Structures are given as structure tokens and as C-alpha cells.
């Protein structure tokens, strides 16, 4: 459901709409670049996202046993 380029606001709206849970949210900065890392629980698996000003650039699916 998450797609490359989605904005942080679009992600948060989708989470609220579907009743998912944010397990972890962390902002990072390195060499002037700022991004947010999110781990989201979606019913039976997790999703890890990295989002910057241009939108989602990393999506990883995480099984429940790995969380």
C-alpha cells in the first residue's frame, strides 16, 4: 500500500484511516540531510519506511517475529 514518493502526511493519513499502529518513529540527520524512519504495524506484519522531503525512498516489509 505504501509507495515510493509518498509524503509523510499521506503516510500518516493512511495509518489513521486503516487503524494501523506506529511502533517507532525517529528523525535522523547526517551531513545536512534530514529523514524520518517509521516502523508501522499492519495487522500481521510490520513495514519500515524512510521518508525525506521528497517522500518515501525506502520500504521494507518486516515479519512479526522480527519485531
Backbone as JSON Lines, residues from 0, in Angstrom:
{"i":0,"aa":"X","n":[0.8,-1.19,0.0],"ca":[0.0,0.0,0.0],"c":[0.85,1.27,0.0]}
{"i":1,"aa":"X","n":[1.98,1.25,0.7],"ca":[2.87,2.4,0.67],"c":[3.63,2.39,-0.65]}
{"i":2,"aa":"X","n":[3.89,3.58,-1.18],"ca":[4.57,3.7,-2.47],"c":[5.73,4.68,-2.37]}
{"i":3,"aa":"X","n":[6.71,4.47,-3.22],"ca":[7.84,5.41,-3.32],"c":[7.28,6.8,-3.59]}
{"i":4,"aa":"X","n":[7.85,7.81,-2.93],"ca":[7.47,9.18,-3.18],"c":[6.31,9.71,-2.34]}
{"i":5,"aa":"X","n":[5.63,8.83,-1.58],"ca":[4.53,9.3,-0.73],"c":[5.08,10.25,0.33]}
{"i":6,"aa":"X","n":[4.32,11.3,0.63],"ca":[4.74,12.25,1.65],"c":[4.45,11.71,3.05]}
{"i":7,"aa":"X","n":[5.1,12.32,4.03],"ca":[4.87,11.95,5.43],"c":[3.4,12.11,5.78]}
{"i":8,"aa":"X","n":[2.78,13.19,5.32],"ca":[1.37,13.45,5.6],"c":[0.47,12.38,4.99]}
{"i":9,"aa":"X","n":[0.77,11.93,3.78],"ca":[0.0,10.87,3.14],"c":[0.13,9.56,3.93]}
{"i":10,"aa":"X","n":[1.33,9.28,4.4],"ca":[1.56,8.07,5.19],"c":[0.74,8.1,6.47]}
{"i":11,"aa":"X","n":[0.8,9.23,7.2],"ca":[0.08,9.34,8.46],"c":[-1.43,9.24,8.25]}
{"i":12,"aa":"X","n":[-1.95,9.82,7.18],"ca":[-3.38,9.72,6.87],"c":[-3.77,8.27,6.59]}
{"i":13,"aa":"X","n":[-2.93,7.53,5.88],"ca":[-3.2,6.13,5.57],"c":[-3.18,5.29,6.85]}
{"i":14,"aa":"X","n":[-2.25,5.58,7.75],"ca":[-2.16,4.86,9.01],"c":[-3.44,5.06,9.82]}
{"i":15,"aa":"X","n":[-3.87,6.31,9.92],"ca":[-5.09,6.62,10.69],"c":[-6.32,5.98,10.05]}
{"i":16,"aa":"X","n":[-6.43,6.08,8.74],"ca":[-7.58,5.55,8.0],"c":[-7.72,4.04,8.18]}
{"i":17,"aa":"X","n":[-6.59,3.33,8.23],"ca":[-6.62,1.87,8.31],"c":[-6.49,1.32,9.73]}
{"i":18,"aa":"X","n":[-6.3,2.2,10.7],"ca":[-6.2,1.76,12.09],"c":[-4.89,1.05,12.41]}
{"i":19,"aa":"X","n":[-3.83,1.34,11.65],"ca":[-2.53,0.73,11.91],"c":[-1.86,1.45,13.07]}
{"i":20,"aa":"X","n":[-0.77,0.9,13.56],"ca":[-0.08,1.46,14.72],"c":[1.37,1.78,14.37]}
{"i":21,"aa":"X","n":[1.83,2.98,14.77],"ca":[3.23,3.35,14.6],"c":[3.99,2.79,15.79]}
{"i":22,"aa":"X","n":[4.88,1.83,15.54],"ca":[5.67,1.21,16.6],"c":[6.88,2.07,16.97]}
{"i":23,"aa":"X","n":[7.44,2.73,15.97],"ca":[8.63,3.55,16.22],"c":[8.69,4.65,15.17]}
{"i":24,"aa":"X","n":[9.04,5.85,15.63],"ca":[9.24,6.98,14.73],"c":[10.47,7.74,15.22]}
{"i":25,"aa":"X","n":[11.41,7.93,14.32],"ca":[12.67,8.56,14.7],"c":[13.16,9.49,13.59]}
{"i":26,"aa":"X","n":[13.51,10.71,13.96],"ca":[14.09,11.64,12.99],"c":[15.61,11.54,13.07]}
{"i":27,"aa":"X","n":[16.24,11.59,11.92],"ca":[17.7,11.48,11.82],"c":[18.25,12.62,10.98]}
{"i":28,"aa":"X","n":[19.5,12.95,11.23],"ca":[20.18,13.97,10.43],"c":[21.65,13.57,10.3]}
{"i":29,"aa":"X","n":[22.15,13.66,9.07],"ca":[23.55,13.37,8.82],"c":[23.99,14.17,7.61]}
{"i":30,"aa":"X","n":[25.09,14.87,7.75],"ca":[25.66,15.68,6.67],"c":[24.65,16.67,6.08]}
{"i":31,"aa":"X","n":[23.77,17.19,6.93],"ca":[22.77,18.15,6.48],"c":[21.5,17.55,5.93]}
{"i":32,"aa":"X","n":[21.48,16.24,5.72],"ca":[20.28,15.55,5.24],"c":[19.43,15.16,6.44]}
{"i":33,"aa":"X","n":[18.12,15.36,6.34],"ca":[17.19,15.01,7.42],"c":[16.17,14.02,6.86]}
{"i":34,"aa":"X","n":[15.9,12.96,7.62],"ca":[14.9,11.98,7.21],"c":[14.23,11.39,8.45]}
{"i":35,"aa":"X","n":[13.08,10.78,8.22],"ca":[12.32,10.13,9.29],"c":[12.25,8.64,9.01]}
{"i":36,"aa":"X","n":[12.46,7.84,10.04],"ca":[12.3,6.39,9.94],"c":[11.05,6.0,10.73]}
{"i":37,"aa":"X","n":[10.18,5.24,10.1],"ca":[8.94,4.79,10.71],"c":[8.86,3.26,10.65]}
{"i":38,"aa":"X","n":[8.43,2.66,11.74],"ca":[8.07,1.24,11.73],"c":[6.6,1.17,12.07]}
{"i":39,"aa":"X","n":[5.82,0.55,11.19],"ca":[4.37,0.54,11.29],"c":[3.88,-0.9,11.36]}
{"i":40,"aa":"X","n":[2.93,-1.16,12.24],"ca":[2.32,-2.48,12.35],"c":[1.04,-2.51,11.53]}
{"i":41,"aa":"X","n":[0.95,-3.46,10.59],"ca":[-0.21,-3.6,9.71],"c":[-0.84,-4.99,9.9]}
{"i":42,"aa":"X","n":[-1.59,-5.18,10.92],"ca":[-2.36,-6.41,11.16],"c":[-1.5,-7.65,11.41]}
{"i":43,"aa":"X","n":[-0.68,-8.09,10.46],"ca":[0.1,-9.32,10.66],"c":[1.58,-9.18,10.29]}
{"i":44,"aa":"X","n":[2.01,-7.96,9.97],"ca":[3.42,-7.72,9.65],"c":[3.75,-6.25,9.86]}
{"i":45,"aa":"X","n":[5.02,-5.96,9.89],"ca":[5.47,-4.59,10.03],"c":[6.0,-4.05,8.72]}
{"i":46,"aa":"X","n":[6.06,-2.73,8.63],"ca":[6.64,-2.06,7.47],"c":[7.58,-0.99,8.0]}
{"i":47,"aa":"X","n":[8.8,-0.97,7.46],"ca":[9.79,0.04,7.81],"c":[9.89,1.0,6.64]}
{"i":48,"aa":"X","n":[9.76,2.31,6.93],"ca":[9.83,3.33,5.89],"c":[10.88,4.36,6.24]}
{"i":49,"aa":"X","n":[11.56,4.87,5.22],"ca":[12.41,6.04,5.38],"c":[11.83,7.11,4.47]}
{"i":50,"aa":"X","n":[11.61,8.3,5.06],"ca":[10.94,9.39,4.37],"c":[11.77,10.66,4.53]}
{"i":51,"aa":"X","n":[11.98,11.37,3.41],"ca":[12.63,12.67,3.49],"c":[11.7,13.71,2.86]}
{"i":52,"aa":"X","n":[12.23,14.89,2.57],"ca":[11.41,15.96,2.0],"c":[10.8,15.59,0.64]}
{"i":53,"aa":"X","n":[11.4,14.67,-0.05],"ca":[10.9,14.27,-1.37],"c":[9.94,13.09,-1.28]}
{"i":54,"aa":"X","n":[9.77,12.51,-0.1],"ca":[8.83,11.41,0.09],"c":[9.54,10.11,0.46]}
{"i":55,"aa":"X","n":[8.79,9.03,0.42],"ca":[9.31,7.71,0.79],"c":[10.37,7.29,-0.22]}
{"i":56,"aa":"X","n":[11.52,6.85,0.3],"ca":[12.56,6.35,-0.59],"c":[13.03,4.95,-0.21]}
{"i":57,"aa":"X","n":[12.55,4.42,0.91],"ca":[12.91,3.06,1.34],"c":[11.69,2.4,1.97]}
{"i":58,"aa":"X","n":[11.36,1.21,1.5],"ca":[10.25,0.43,2.05],"c":[10.75,-0.99,2.29]}
{"i":59,"aa":"X","n":[10.58,-1.47,3.52],"ca":[10.95,-2.85,3.84],"c":[9.82,-3.48,4.62]}
{"i":60,"aa":"X","n":[9.43,-4.68,4.24],"ca":[8.41,-5.41,4.98],"c":[9.1,-6.26,6.04]}
{"i":61,"aa":"X","n":[8.52,-6.27,7.23],"ca":[9.14,-6.93,8.38],"c":[8.14,-7.94,8.95]}
{"i":62,"aa":"X","n":[8.48,-9.24,9.01],"ca":[7.56,-10.22,9.61],"c":[7.44,-9.97,11.11]}
{"i":63,"aa":"X","n":[6.33,-10.42,11.69],"ca":[6.08,-10.17,13.11],"c":[7.16,-10.74,14.02]}
{"i":64,"aa":"X","n":[7.76,-11.85,13.66],"ca":[8.78,-12.46,14.52],"c":[10.07,-11.64,14.58]}
{"i":65,"aa":"X","n":[10.25,-10.72,13.62],"ca":[11.47,-9.92,13.58],"c":[11.34,-8.59,14.34]}
{"i":66,"aa":"X","n":[10.15,-8.31,14.84],"ca":[9.96,-7.04,15.54],"c":[10.26,-7.15,17.0]}
